[in-house]
Amino acid sequence: MDFQLSIHAQEELVERDIPLQILELVLNQPEQVVEEDNLKVYQGRFEATNGKTYLLRAYVNDRVNPIRVVTVYKNSKINKYLR
């Protein structure tokens, strides 16, 4: 999938230690896509280098071409967000 990262999303990837490859995997093969705040939220689980499993949530504006990742974060509360 062709996409662009906002400056904020680029900063979040670095600050939260999220590999770009994980984001690409979730965008291409999401476990779930939900809508929040007029954005699509691509969600998928991944195992971090510390051995813990996290849920990656990527907020995406899909009304532009290419799609734009607005923000991205990881969360350990998988059951709270994955439906």
Rosetta silent file (secondary structure, phi, psi, omega in degrees, C-alpha in Angstrom):
SEQUENCE: MDFQLSIHAQEELVERDIPLQILELVLNQPEQVVEEDNLKVYQGRFEATNGKTYLLRAYVNDRVNPIRVVTVYKNSKINKYLR
SCORE:     score description
SCORE:     0.000 S_00000001
   1 L     0.000  134.279  178.989    0.000    0.000    0.000 S_00000001
   2 L   -85.502  129.149 -178.534    1.282    3.409   -0.940 S_00000001
   3 E  -150.638  162.030  173.542    1.177    5.886    1.971 S_00000001
   4 E  -119.283  152.365  176.185    2.708    9.062    3.372 S_00000001
   5 E  -106.034  132.814  171.559    3.621    9.782    6.981 S_00000001
   6 L   -68.721  162.909  176.827    2.740   13.058    8.647 S_00000001
   7 H   -59.252  -41.249  178.919    5.579   14.723   10.536 S_00000001
   8 H   -60.497  -44.628  179.340    3.802   13.785   13.756 S_00000001
   9 H   -63.436  -39.520  177.342    3.599   10.108   12.709 S_00000001
  10 H   -60.649  -44.175  179.649    7.310   10.124   11.821 S_00000001
  11 H   -64.767  -39.591 -179.205    8.135   11.518   15.258 S_00000001
  12 H   -66.403  -37.833  177.241    5.893    8.971   16.990 S_00000001
  13 H   -58.199  -44.126 -179.138    7.577    6.044   15.218 S_00000001
  14 H   -70.685  -50.343 -175.405   10.938    7.193   16.557 S_00000001
  15 H   -62.465  -37.346 -176.534    9.747    8.224   20.031 S_00000001
  16 L   -95.793    5.019  177.142    7.765    5.030   20.596 S_00000001
  17 L    55.827   51.119  178.309   10.402    2.764   19.025 S_00000001
  18 L  -107.238  118.121  178.834    8.045    1.352   16.380 S_00000001
  19 L   -65.512  140.278  178.281    9.792   -0.105   13.328 S_00000001
  20 H   -57.645  -33.810 -179.976    8.512    1.204    9.984 S_00000001
  21 H   -62.153  -35.213  178.163    8.241   -2.428    8.807 S_00000001
  22 H   -67.623  -43.330  176.786    5.641   -3.129   11.518 S_00000001
  23 H   -60.174  -45.735  179.535    3.577   -0.141   10.397 S_00000001
  24 H   -60.307  -41.106  179.362    3.792   -1.293    6.780 S_00000001
  25 H   -62.830  -45.240 -179.242    2.685   -4.803    7.781 S_00000001
  26 H   -67.504  -36.982  177.753   -0.338   -3.514    9.706 S_00000001
  27 H   -67.570  -35.860 -178.578   -1.349   -1.179    6.864 S_00000001
  28 H   -83.472  -29.587 -178.097   -1.088   -3.990    4.316 S_00000001
  29 L  -139.512   66.142 -177.949   -2.590   -6.747    6.470 S_00000001
  30 L   -70.023  147.505  172.165   -4.617   -5.226    9.313 S_00000001
  31 L   -74.976  -30.876 -177.539   -6.388   -7.476   11.783 S_00000001
  32 E  -157.861  147.529  173.450   -9.109   -4.875   11.979 S_00000001
  33 E  -127.889  122.826  178.022  -10.017   -1.464   10.574 S_00000001
  34 E  -123.153  167.026  178.592  -12.362    0.761   12.570 S_00000001
  35 E  -111.966  131.413  176.338  -13.449    4.358   12.178 S_00000001
  36 E  -143.329  134.166  175.402  -12.732    7.019   14.816 S_00000001
  37 L    52.145   41.488  179.642  -12.836   10.800   14.512 S_00000001
  38 L    62.584   20.128  175.361  -13.458   10.599   10.735 S_00000001
  39 E  -124.291  154.435  172.604  -10.240    8.593   10.283 S_00000001
  40 E   -87.046  138.842  177.622   -9.669    4.900    9.664 S_00000001
  41 E  -114.000  110.913  177.520   -7.737    3.129   12.414 S_00000001
  42 E   -87.409  128.576 -175.714   -5.697    0.191   11.160 S_00000001
  43 E  -127.305  142.041  176.463   -4.975   -2.237   13.988 S_00000001
  44 E  -165.161  146.120  178.930   -2.733   -5.264   14.287 S_00000001
  45 E   -83.731  150.481  173.531   -0.773   -7.173   16.917 S_00000001
  46 E  -152.393  157.229  177.284    2.999   -7.532   16.834 S_00000001
  47 E   -99.711  124.903 -179.301    5.742   -8.821   19.091 S_00000001
  48 L   -81.862  171.182 -178.843    8.273   -6.204   20.168 S_00000001
  49 L   -64.176  -19.817  178.076   11.972   -6.797   20.729 S_00000001
  50 L   -84.237    1.309  177.855   11.279   -7.090   24.478 S_00000001
  51 L    88.628   -6.227  179.205    9.113  -10.159   23.785 S_00000001
  52 L   -85.215  150.257  176.455    5.827   -8.439   24.692 S_00000001
  53 E   -95.758  132.341  179.808    2.854   -8.388   22.353 S_00000001
  54 E  -125.610  162.102  171.465    1.414   -4.976   21.520 S_00000001
  55 E  -104.037  123.804  174.706   -1.413   -3.638   19.410 S_00000001
  56 E   -91.189  131.320  177.141   -0.326   -1.121   16.795 S_00000001
  57 E  -122.270  119.799 -179.518   -2.955    1.516   16.021 S_00000001
  58 E  -117.815  116.658  177.743   -2.411    3.711   12.970 S_00000001
  59 E   -85.601  123.921 -169.834   -4.823    6.590   12.344 S_00000001
  60 E  -127.706  133.962  169.872   -5.125    7.076    8.593 S_00000001
  61 E   -92.818  107.415 -177.937   -6.739    9.670    6.356 S_00000001
  62 L   -98.652   11.898  177.839   -7.848    7.559    3.407 S_00000001
  63 L   -91.099    2.475  176.527   -9.606   10.420    1.609 S_00000001
  64 L  -118.961  161.067  179.606   -6.310   11.533    0.049 S_00000001
  65 L  -128.028  118.564    0.470   -4.074    9.750   -2.424 S_00000001
  66 L   -73.596  164.125  179.542   -1.752    8.328   -1.294 S_00000001
  67 E   -59.326  155.782 -176.375   -3.302    7.689    2.101 S_00000001
  68 E  -122.958  123.277  175.383   -1.747    9.653    4.968 S_00000001
  69 E   -80.531  116.588 -176.381   -0.818    8.193    8.356 S_00000001
  70 E   -83.482  -46.038  177.095   -1.727   10.931   10.823 S_00000001
  71 E  -153.925  162.949 -178.505   -0.471    9.256   14.004 S_00000001
  72 E  -151.305  142.096  175.233    0.596    5.847   15.224 S_00000001
  73 E  -154.764  164.519  175.674    1.112    4.235   18.608 S_00000001
  74 E  -113.419  150.712 -176.466    1.422    0.880   20.326 S_00000001
  75 E  -144.134  139.736  179.354   -0.666   -0.244   23.264 S_00000001
  76 L   -86.838   -9.063 -179.602   -0.503   -3.257   25.555 S_00000001
  77 L   -88.784   67.897 -173.387   -4.276   -3.159   26.225 S_00000001
  78 H   -60.504  -46.757 -176.443   -5.112   -5.299   23.208 S_00000001
  79 H   -66.262  -20.969  179.306   -8.567   -6.444   24.375 S_00000001
  80 H   -70.577  -34.580 -173.454   -9.656   -2.865   24.988 S_00000001
  81 H  -108.724  -32.530 -178.718   -9.264   -1.869   21.324 S_00000001
  82 L   -83.946  119.612 -175.793   -9.361   -5.048   19.218 S_00000001
  83 L  -101.700    0.000    0.000  -12.993   -6.080   18.793 S_00000001
